[in-house]
Amino acid sequence: MTDAFLVTDKVALITGGGNGIGQETAIVLAAAGARVIATDVNEPGLLETRTRGEEQGLTIETRHLDVSDPAAVADLVDDVVAQYSRLDILVNAAGIMIMRKALEVTPEELEKVLRVNVGGTFFACQAAGRVMSSGGSIINLTSAILDRASPGRVTYAISKGGVAQLTRTFALELGPVGIRVNAIAPGWVETGMTNQHWTDSDGTVDHTKRAEYIAMMTTASPLSIVGTTRDVALSALQLASEAGSFITGQVVRINGGSYMA
Ligand SMILES: NC(=O)c1ccc[n+]([C@@H]2O[C@H](COP(=O)([O-])OP(=O)(O)OC[C@H]3O[C@@H](n4cnc5c(N)ncnc54)[C@H](O)[C@@H]3O)[C@@H](O)[C@H]2O)c1
């Protein structure tokens, strides 16, 4: 039965694989048998991904990729297919968040967030959809912010709405060739992205603020827990594997019950 969760010899490309959810997904997919190519703009993060893999006896290939460059995304997907003759799984985990109240957002900030979060996801789906000739699974990262607006995150919220919508359209258009396209909407998970709530620009961590934030997030869950990157990665594994065969066009909410749609 558990074989349904294996992705043995599947070729998996992950964006944002140098930290947080993308890094953990690289580890989990590799542990489940996939040949993983983790990409990011964060070179030290990619080294950490490789090292974490090696510590567990896993080989994870790493490549530099800036998802805000559609041509670079297409070239990298073509390289992967040239090297491995196939692409089976794409996880779009690269993302950024700019904290700014709506009245203060600049055109440049809005453009930047949309270019990475929406454009990066869109053009990676497009490039992968063109080469997944034997079917495949695409997993995009949206957010629990879909179900609950949050002050200071308007550009991020807009972008994650866009990711949910593009996921549904790709699922419709790619379904006939056997490609499933889903999004995961995680609740709060501690990563480099969320650390900015309690980390100053000089890197100083406000431990009291961090503890208060985690306590607040814990209280929001009827299970009184906060999630981990592994919780999200395991959901990605389900969507990537045979266990997800009947799932497409969905936004899968992984949030400990903090938000119920
Ligand atoms: N952590 C959470 O609570 C949470 C909740 C909901 C959704 N998400 C989403 O999950 C995804 C992963 O976030 P995370 O929390 O692991 O954040 P993270 O900051 O730890 O990791 C994001 C990674 O994306 C990379 N990245 C940023 N811009 C890039 C670009 N232009 N090209 C390539 N890589 C780029 C970063 O270098 C980083 O390694 C994001 O899409 C995020 O919006 C996170």
The ligand as an SDF file (V2000), in Angstrom:
LIG
                    3D

 44 48  0  0  0  0  0  0  0  0999 V2000
    6.4170   29.5500    5.3470 N   0  0  0  0  0  0  0  0  0  0  0  0
    5.1050   29.7290    5.3300 C   0  0  0  0  0  0  0  0  0  0  0  0
    4.4620   29.9320    6.3700 O   0  0  0  0  0  0  0  0  0  0  0  0
    4.3580   29.6740    4.0250 C   0  0  0  0  0  0  0  0  0  0  0  0
    2.9700   29.6830    4.0920 C   0  0  0  0  0  0  0  0  0  0  0  0
    2.2580   29.6510    2.8980 C   0  0  0  0  0  0  0  0  0  0  0  0
    2.9180   29.6010    1.6900 C   0  0  0  0  0  0  0  0  0  0  0  0
    4.2690   29.6090    1.6700 N   0  0  0  0  0  0  0  0  0  0  0  0
    4.9030   29.5650    0.3350 C   0  0  0  0  0  0  0  0  0  0  0  0
    5.7860   28.4720    0.2560 O   0  0  0  0  0  0  0  0  0  0  0  0
    6.8280   28.7720   -0.6840 C   0  0  0  0  0  0  0  0  0  0  0  0
    8.1530   28.5280   -0.0100 C   0  0  0  0  0  0  0  0  0  0  0  0
    8.2980   29.5000    1.0340 O   0  0  0  0  0  0  0  0  0  0  0  0
    9.1940   29.2870    2.3190 P   0  0  0  0  0  0  0  0  0  0  0  0
    8.3780   29.6290    3.4860 O   0  0  0  0  0  0  0  0  0  0  0  0
    9.8870   27.9830    2.2360 O   0  0  0  0  0  0  0  0  0  0  0  0
   10.1980   30.5020    2.1040 O   0  0  0  0  0  0  0  0  0  0  0  0
   11.7780   30.5740    2.0860 P   0  0  0  0  0  0  0  0  0  0  0  0
   12.0840   32.0170    2.0240 O   0  0  0  0  0  0  0  0  0  0  0  0
   12.3460   29.7810    3.1890 O   0  0  0  0  0  0  0  0  0  0  0  0
   12.1450   29.8620    0.7100 O   0  0  0  0  0  0  0  0  0  0  0  0
   11.8450   30.4560   -0.5210 C   0  0  0  0  0  0  0  0  0  0  0  0
   12.9960   30.2060   -1.4500 C   0  0  0  0  0  0  0  0  0  0  0  0
   12.6750   30.8430   -2.7000 O   0  0  0  0  0  0  0  0  0  0  0  0
   13.8750   31.3940   -3.1950 C   0  0  0  0  0  0  0  0  0  0  0  0
   13.6240   32.4640   -4.1580 N   0  0  0  0  0  0  0  0  0  0  0  0
   13.1880   33.7250   -3.9270 C   0  0  0  0  0  0  0  0  0  0  0  0
   13.1410   34.4140   -5.0680 N   0  0  0  0  0  0  0  0  0  0  0  0
   13.5590   33.5730   -6.0560 C   0  0  0  0  0  0  0  0  0  0  0  0
   13.7400   33.7000   -7.4460 C   0  0  0  0  0  0  0  0  0  0  0  0
   13.4960   34.8640   -8.0850 N   0  0  0  0  0  0  0  0  0  0  0  0
   14.1680   32.6230   -8.1510 N   0  0  0  0  0  0  0  0  0  0  0  0
   14.4260   31.4550   -7.5180 C   0  0  0  0  0  0  0  0  0  0  0  0
   14.2970   31.2720   -6.1920 N   0  0  0  0  0  0  0  0  0  0  0  0
   13.8670   32.3280   -5.4750 C   0  0  0  0  0  0  0  0  0  0  0  0
   14.6000   31.9150   -1.9730 C   0  0  0  0  0  0  0  0  0  0  0  0
   15.9800   32.1120   -2.2170 O   0  0  0  0  0  0  0  0  0  0  0  0
   14.3140   30.8180   -0.9600 C   0  0  0  0  0  0  0  0  0  0  0  0
   15.3330   29.8550   -0.9340 O   0  0  0  0  0  0  0  0  0  0  0  0
    6.6180   30.2270   -1.0890 C   0  0  0  0  0  0  0  0  0  0  0  0
    5.9460   30.2800   -2.3270 O   0  0  0  0  0  0  0  0  0  0  0  0
    5.7420   30.7740    0.0020 C   0  0  0  0  0  0  0  0  0  0  0  0
    4.9510   31.8380   -0.4470 O   0  0  0  0  0  0  0  0  0  0  0  0
    5.0160   29.6520    2.7990 C   0  0  0  0  0  0  0  0  0  0  0  0
  1  2  1  0
  2  3  2  0
  2  4  1  0
  4  5  1  0
  4 44  2  0
  5  6  2  0
  6  7  1  0
  7  8  2  0
  8  9  1  0
  8 44  1  0
  9 10  1  0
  9 42  1  0
 10 11  1  0
 11 12  1  0
 11 40  1  0
 12 13  1  0
 13 14  1  0
 14 15  2  0
 14 16  1  0
 14 17  1  0
 17 18  1  0
 18 19  2  0
 18 20  1  0
 18 21  1  0
 21 22  1  0
 22 23  1  0
 23 24  1  0
 23 38  1  0
 24 25  1  0
 25 26  1  0
 25 36  1  0
 26 27  1  0
 26 35  1  0
 27 28  2  0
 28 29  1  0
 29 30  1  0
 29 35  2  0
 30 31  1  0
 30 32  2  0
 32 33  1  0
 33 34  2  0
 34 35  1  0
 36 37  1  0
 36 38  1  0
 38 39  1  0
 40 41  1  0
 40 42  1  0
 42 43  1  0
M  CHG  2   8   1  16  -1
M  END
$$$$
